[in-house]
């Protein structure tokens, strides 16, 4: 079986800023990316493509569709018959749906990942409830923590480090090689992606991978891309003082009403200074460096440096520096992508 995960220009626009730097199927929602979900769901000999050129007999499936154990066969059948997918199947259209749907997707991914498998033993120094819904992968270190899985499952990935005093309330996922610092409070609906470092208070939010919110401060109803850094004390608002409907704005100043709770959406490679305060419904683009004495705008374009445009040579140096802090190097593919994105702004 050969699966082609397709996308279109409208999807790329609507899912900005995340689709500016990745295929839509590489967006993380729940524990896994969409592509990773398909990899686990399909037979071992199946192949997944995001480029249909030079390939034959491909089954084309919208890359924004979120597959689960209960629906993936229906999705494939609909693709083969070229018919509509069932109404209950979720299809990403806007970036805020990631945090709005993450709770449900976490539960579905937990069932997918843990089916037929057994967690390592929970260390005796931890206090926990509902052990059957706590799954800890080999190599993870979890000690002197409080883990409550009564309201939803708790998944802890390989080689993750959960330091003492952390309070985890499901459904949540801590990705492979992630670090949760001492005393961190993580509420349900939260995914800490692989190689992320987090601290403070986090609720109903998704960090894709390799990003840091390493200190005190609040992150709620938010989505943070890869290779981002939130300075110490950074917090976001997720509810208006009027308790009214929150709006996001795009680069054309078009507004989108998204409900009463909506926080920070931040594209890849973006960072903010210590004690930054983000308003409800703030959208940050790719490769931004946010600092200053006033609250940032609710829409911050790609390649923003304070109130100026980020020089592309400086962008590449700074991205390289941040990647080296996690023992990685900027790739030629990344350089080319960022340079092209910069030229197109």
Order of alpha helices (4+ residues) and beta strands (2+ residues): beta-alpha-alpha-beta-beta-alpha-alpha-beta-beta-beta-beta-beta-beta-beta-beta-beta-beta-beta-beta-beta-beta-beta-beta-beta-beta-beta-beta-beta-beta-beta-beta-beta-beta-beta-beta-beta-alpha-alpha
